Amino acid sequence: MRAVLVVLDGVGVGELPDADAYGDRGSNTLVNTAKAAGGLNLPNLERLGLGNLVADAGTELAGVSACDSPMASHGRMAQASPGKDTTTGHWEIAGIQLKQAFPTYPAGFPPEIISAFERAIGRQILGNRPASGTEIIRELGEKHMATGSPIVYTSADSVFQIAAHEDVIAPDELYEMCRTARAILTGPHAVGRVIARPFEGSSGHFTRTVRRRDFSLLPPGPTLLDLVAQTGLDVMGCGKIDDIFAMRGITLSRHVSGNDQVFDAILAFLDEGRPGLIFANLIDFDMKWGHRNDVEGFARGLEHVDRRLPELLQRLRDDDLLAICADHGNDPTTPSTDHSREYVPVLAMSPAALHAGRSGRPIGVRSTFADLGATIAEFLKIPWSLAGESFLRRVL
């Protein structure tokens, strides 16, 4: 028995009622991207019911239709926690609802934080302001290479990001700087993530490398991952899942970067046949295309993952569960390059239900991402006392 949970990072499906408070009125990552790209070709996601969940919301997904008999139960999930960042979204999926959003720094980090960090690493820093990662290394990369000063920046999300050229500060040293920052950023300054952003190349041609690492806070309580691992089942992380949960509750990890590499990791775990939870994050929608407002890249990325879906589906056994969702929005059609406060899609299917002639059913609008965690727990026969209510009866 295996549950496979795939997070399409940043693929939201419409503004939440409080989106205006976050500056995200009008955001609808999936629908707006499809419209701007002249339609999407997603036949496998269409068969699962992606068009159905969008139609149920009263909108249209250009190029993707609703099915009469979708393979998956389908709906949307609202975020109960404040915020719109990766950590908050994944933690809520796993059963934790935050009461207070992580701190953000629209004016940069305060002097006491920067001074403490500079003293600890023995170097001065550059930057210290909200910025696009690609823009700030273009602007400050040459000065960084001349001085050896790491580039510190943030965004609308709760992140302390450190960029450094790999020839100036080797990745292992950069990771150690991140651990230092993580130790400093506590109490009221406990940001959700400290992120290492190594890059390479020369002036005018700097590019970020695949050796990014995230240093998250520990979850404040038990999560779905802890509960699964405590029963003796494996929790298999693919991509940056190990970073998001600070390795807690994860028994096996394939820490790779890029949608194709993460997809390959999912398939490898499926081929190994271990019972438990396979938890994957497909990062490219957010990192490569959403934050860079790359509509065409976002659209082509969705189509590429769709083409690979049959590889996953054909490996599922009758006693498996597949769930596909997102953690927040990141609409590349808006002026913002930050995350957006949106509903996220949820598709959940069981091969056993399909073979018994039961097609997917609507699950409506769930009030919290944690409903998916509760559903997976019930499927794996694990007692659940965290946030959320299971909708498994609508899937099996």
Secondary structure, 3 states (H helix, E strand, C coil): CEEEEEEECCCCCCECCCHHHHCCCCCCHHHHHHHHCCCCCCHHHHHHCHHHHHHHCCCCECCECCCCCCCCEEEEECCCCCCCCHHHHHHHHCCCCCCCCCCCCCCCCCHHHHHHHHHHHCCCCEEEEECCHHHHHHHHHHHHHHHCCCEEEECCCCEEEEEEECCCCCHHHHHHHHHHHHHHCCHHHCCCEEEEEEEECCCCCCEECCCCEEEECCCCCCCHHHHHHHCCCEEEEECCHHHHCCCCCCCEEECCCCHHHHHHHHHHHHHHCCCEEEEEEECHHHHHHHCCCCHHHHHHHHHHHHHHHHHHHCCCCCCEEEEEECCCECCCCCCCCCCECECEEEEEECHHHHHCCCCCCEEEEECCCHHHHHHHHHHCCCCCCCCCCCCHHHCC
